[in-house]
Amino acid sequence: MQPGNHAEAPAQAPTASYRDSGTVEAWNERYATRGMVWGTDPNRFLADYATGLTPRRVLDLGCGQGRNAVWLATQGHRVTGIDLSPVAIEQARRLAVDHAVEVLFEVANVVEEWMPPPGAFDLVVLSYLQLAPHDRRVAHAKAAESVAPGGTVWLIAHHSDNITDGFAGPQYPEVLFDEKALAADFGELELLRNEKVFRDVEGEDGVVRVAHDILLVATKPAVPDG
Ligand SMILES: C[S@@+](CC[C@H](N)C(=O)[O-])C[C@H]1O[C@@H](n2cnc3c(N)ncnc32)[C@H](O)[C@@H]1O
């Protein structure tokens, strides 16, 4: 099985709205009751991208239980992970201990509280940080601000058409996005990839179905010498 090939994004139980599903309480409850929700292996697209990458300063925004942050640390990167769920951050810290790596994990709401240190990271990772449009734009602007000149924003998310054409993931259109939204959010970066990618997901019934994701790789122009 490939990294993250299992139920990476199980369909969320119906709640009154996407707002209810995105609170600290809802995330804490999900993490406290469902074990390692997305497993302990890194997202497969991130593993493809980052295997063999020169060690860098990496930021993982919405790091959850730390599968990507910890894997990146095992690859030699200096990693900071931020998530609004204290339960997830505690689990992420334990995962780092299990893998004998150090990761700086911090509890913070990326939209409301966290202030991006400008240009402090060579690579900023966002993995399924599904936010409604206003919050998404704020988080993506902060991601772009925190990446250094010459650095990269790498993002994977559930695509807008996953509800109609794909499998699992959030069932609220408000928190899904597409190529157009990302082109606008990261318009000041050079977009190397901004496209739909497909992922096999094994459901609880054992049947493998295809999820539709969106993958972005964007670099910030380097500051010219002199
Ligand atoms: C679908 S999970 C993905 C977790 C992780 N990136 C991964 O791929 O395994 C989304 C994560 O974003 C976090 N999150 C949602 N809104 C956030 C916000 N405003 N600030 C920080 N974290 C947030 C949630 O707590 C959750 O852990």
The ligand as an SDF file (V2000), in Angstrom:
LIG
                    3D

 27 29  0  0  0  0  0  0  0  0999 V2000
   -8.1070   17.3410    7.2770 C   0  0  0  0  0  0  0  0  0  0  0  0
   -7.0290   17.6990    8.6210 S   0  0  0  0  0  0  0  0  0  0  0  0
   -5.4310   17.4520    7.8560 C   0  0  0  0  0  0  0  0  0  0  0  0
   -4.3320   17.2630    8.8590 C   0  0  0  0  0  0  0  0  0  0  0  0
   -2.9460   17.0990    8.2500 C   0  0  0  0  0  0  0  0  0  0  0  0
   -2.5410   18.2470    7.4980 N   0  0  0  0  0  0  0  0  0  0  0  0
   -2.8510   15.8530    7.4290 C   0  0  0  0  0  0  0  0  0  0  0  0
   -2.8450   15.9330    6.2030 O   0  0  0  0  0  0  0  0  0  0  0  0
   -2.8290   14.7730    8.0260 O   0  0  0  0  0  0  0  0  0  0  0  0
   -7.1370   19.4640    8.7390 C   0  0  0  0  0  0  0  0  0  0  0  0
   -6.4460   20.0340    9.9600 C   0  0  0  0  0  0  0  0  0  0  0  0
   -6.5110   21.4510    9.9260 O   0  0  0  0  0  0  0  0  0  0  0  0
   -6.6810   21.9100   11.2360 C   0  0  0  0  0  0  0  0  0  0  0  0
   -7.2890   23.2420   11.1500 N   0  0  0  0  0  0  0  0  0  0  0  0
   -8.5120   23.5630   10.6850 C   0  0  0  0  0  0  0  0  0  0  0  0
   -8.6840   24.8950   10.7490 N   0  0  0  0  0  0  0  0  0  0  0  0
   -7.5450   25.4160   11.2570 C   0  0  0  0  0  0  0  0  0  0  0  0
   -7.1150   26.7220   11.5770 C   0  0  0  0  0  0  0  0  0  0  0  0
   -7.9110   27.7850   11.3650 N   0  0  0  0  0  0  0  0  0  0  0  0
   -5.8930   26.8870   12.1230 N   0  0  0  0  0  0  0  0  0  0  0  0
   -5.0820   25.8160   12.3490 C   0  0  0  0  0  0  0  0  0  0  0  0
   -5.4310   24.5670   12.0610 N   0  0  0  0  0  0  0  0  0  0  0  0
   -6.6480   24.3520   11.5140 C   0  0  0  0  0  0  0  0  0  0  0  0
   -7.5710   20.8800   11.9110 C   0  0  0  0  0  0  0  0  0  0  0  0
   -7.4450   20.8880   13.3080 O   0  0  0  0  0  0  0  0  0  0  0  0
   -7.0350   19.5960   11.2740 C   0  0  0  0  0  0  0  0  0  0  0  0
   -6.0490   19.0170   12.0720 O   0  0  0  0  0  0  0  0  0  0  0  0
  1  2  1  0
  2  3  1  0
  2 10  1  0
  3  4  1  0
  4  5  1  0
  5  6  1  0
  5  7  1  0
  7  8  2  0
  7  9  1  0
 10 11  1  0
 11 12  1  0
 11 26  1  0
 12 13  1  0
 13 14  1  0
 13 24  1  0
 14 15  1  0
 14 23  1  0
 15 16  2  0
 16 17  1  0
 17 18  1  0
 17 23  2  0
 18 19  1  0
 18 20  2  0
 20 21  1  0
 21 22  2  0
 22 23  1  0
 24 25  1  0
 24 26  1  0
 26 27  1  0
M  CHG  2   2   1   9  -1
M  END
$$$$
